[in-house]
Amino acid sequence: MSYDMEALRHEHNSLLQKLTDEQLLIYNKVVADVQTEMGDMYFVYGYGGTGNTFLWKTLSTALRSKGEVVLNVASSGIASLLLPGGRTAHSRFAIPISVNEDSTCNIKQGSPLAELIIKAKLIIWDENPMMQKHCFEALDRTMRDLMRFTNPRSSTMTFGDKTVVLGGDFRQILPVIPKGTGQDIVQASINSSYLWNNCEVLRLTKNLRLRSISNEDEVEKLDSFAKWIADVGDGNLGEDNDVDCNILIP
């Protein structure tokens, strides 16, 4: 896919000026990681409305305007449509539909897809909590193998020393495990993977949807409701009597 560099630079400058302080902090950290080729792994934790997608777009234009390759993927088809040049993770990385702890992606060394991944400076993967942890581990094993010709130490480095940014909200849908218990679902999540030990968690907390509302009373109501929704997801509401948990809905 070819891009109009001048148009991308103009778009990037416009997007950069609209970032919040939280978004800018994450943006600078990721861009610096790419420039120094540190190959770190990040997870941007933010609920709907905090600007995850806007941040992905700004990061993508920043690097693509310099001729760099950025791979944008999401765990679901609908989420991938919101990303610039987005694809589903299964489609982009040839992840097997049925994965286990030993799975690898169906990517052959020297293939066009392998070359694309090697050239990529940044991988952005949105809506991670709903994906089985073995999908991430399969890509990790595959990339460690693909990168060994450009980096002899890639076999010991997360995602073969490639900068990877994950994102999502653990309050939303978790992996679906047929006939699985709550413990099985938690164990299948990305934060139960060996990869999580090398992941730096970054947070977005400001609801950007409140920016477009001028009525102060309406802003206060929506802000209060957004915080209530977050508290429900965090388990901070209701009284637990070991049987039921009653939550008062405003």
SVG drawing of the C-alpha trace seen along z (x, -y; Angstrom):
<svg xmlns="http://www.w3.org/2000/svg" viewBox="-31 -25 54 52">
<polyline fill="none" stroke="black" stroke-width="0.4" points="0.0,0.0 1.4,-3.4 0.8,-6.6 0.9,-10.3 3.8,-11.4 2.9,-15.1 -0.7,-14.4 0.3,-12.1 2.7,-14.7 -0.1,-17.3 -2.6,-14.8 0.0,-13.8 0.6,-17.4 -3.1,-18.0 -3.6,-14.9 -0.6,-15.5 -2.0,-18.9 -5.2,-17.2 -3.6,-14.6 -4.4,-14.9 -1.5,-14.9 -2.1,-11.2 -2.1,-10.3 1.0,-12.4 2.9,-10.7 2.2,-7.3 2.8,-8.6 6.3,-9.9 7.2,-6.7 6.2,-4.5 7.9,-6.7 11.1,-6.9 11.0,-3.1 10.7,-2.7 13.5,-5.2 15.9,-3.6 14.8,0.0 14.3,1.1 11.6,3.5 9.5,3.2 5.9,4.3 3.2,2.0 -0.5,2.4 -2.7,-0.7 -5.5,-0.1 -8.5,-2.4 -12.2,-2.1 -14.4,-3.2 -14.2,-7.0 -10.7,-7.5 -9.1,-7.8 -7.4,-4.5 -8.3,-4.6 -7.3,-8.2 -3.9,-7.3 -3.4,-4.4 -4.1,-6.7 -1.6,-9.3 1.1,-6.7 0.5,-5.2 0.6,-8.5 3.8,-9.6 5.7,-6.6 4.1,-6.2 4.8,-9.8 8.5,-8.9 8.1,-5.9 8.1,-3.3 5.8,-0.3 3.2,0.0 0.9,3.0 -2.5,2.3 -4.6,5.3 -7.5,5.9 -9.0,9.0 -12.4,8.5 -13.4,7.4 -15.5,4.4 -12.6,3.0 -10.1,3.5 -12.3,1.2 -11.6,-1.7 -7.8,-1.4 -5.9,-2.9 -5.1,0.0 -6.4,2.3 -6.9,6.1 -7.9,8.8 -5.0,10.4 -5.8,13.8 -5.8,12.5 -2.7,10.5 -0.5,12.9 -2.0,16.2 -2.8,17.3 -4.4,20.8 -8.1,20.9 -7.4,23.6 -4.4,22.6 -2.6,24.3 0.5,23.6 2.8,24.9 1.1,23.2 3.0,21.0 1.7,18.8 1.6,20.1 4.3,17.8 7.2,19.1 10.6,17.6 11.3,15.6 7.6,15.2 6.1,11.7 4.3,11.7 7.5,12.6 9.4,9.8 6.6,7.3 6.7,8.2 10.5,7.9 10.3,4.4 7.6,3.3 8.7,0.8 5.6,1.0 2.7,3.5 -0.5,2.1 -3.0,4.8 -6.3,3.5 -9.0,5.3 -6.7,7.8 -8.6,8.9 -11.1,10.9 -8.3,13.0 -6.9,16.3 -3.3,15.8 -2.0,18.6 -2.7,16.3 -0.2,13.8 2.3,16.5 2.0,18.1 3.0,14.8 5.7,14.3 7.3,17.6 6.9,17.0 8.5,13.5 11.4,14.7 12.1,17.2 11.6,14.7 13.8,12.1 16.8,14.3 18.5,13.4 18.4,9.7 19.0,10.1 20.9,13.1 19.5,12.5 15.8,12.4 15.1,15.9 15.5,14.5 13.5,11.3 9.8,10.6 8.3,10.6 11.8,10.9 12.8,7.4 9.9,5.7 8.0,2.8 4.4,4.0 1.6,2.0 -1.5,3.8 -4.7,2.1 -8.1,2.8 -10.3,2.9 -10.4,6.0 -13.9,4.9 -15.2,5.9 -15.4,9.3 -12.8,11.9 -11.8,15.0 -14.7,17.4 -13.8,20.8 -16.5,23.4 -17.7,24.9 -14.9,23.1 -15.0,21.8 -14.2,18.3 -10.7,19.4 -10.3,21.0 -11.2,17.7 -8.8,15.7 -6.0,18.2 -6.7,17.8 -6.3,14.0 -3.3,12.2 -2.4,11.0 -1.9,14.7 0.6,15.2 4.4,15.3 4.5,12.3 2.8,10.1 6.0,10.1 7.7,8.1 4.7,5.7 4.5,2.2 0.9,1.1 0.0,-2.5 -3.4,-3.9 -5.9,-6.3 -8.5,-7.7 -10.0,-10.9 -13.3,-10.5 -12.8,-12.5 -16.5,-12.3 -17.1,-15.0 -15.1,-17.5 -17.8,-18.0 -20.5,-18.9 -20.8,-22.5 -23.6,-22.1 -21.9,-21.8 -24.8,-19.9 -24.7,-17.4 -21.0,-17.0 -21.3,-16.3 -24.0,-13.7 -22.0,-11.9 -18.8,-12.0 -20.6,-10.6 -22.1,-7.8 -18.7,-7.0 -17.1,-6.7 -20.1,-4.5 -19.6,-2.2 -15.9,-1.9 -16.6,-1.1 -19.0,1.6 -16.3,3.2 -13.7,2.9 -16.0,4.5 -16.1,1.4 -19.9,1.2 -22.5,3.3 -22.3,5.4 -21.1,9.0 -22.8,11.4 -21.1,14.5 -24.3,15.3 -25.5,12.2 -24.1,8.8 -26.7,6.0 -25.8,3.0 -28.0,-0.1 -28.5,-1.4 -28.9,-5.2"/>
</svg>
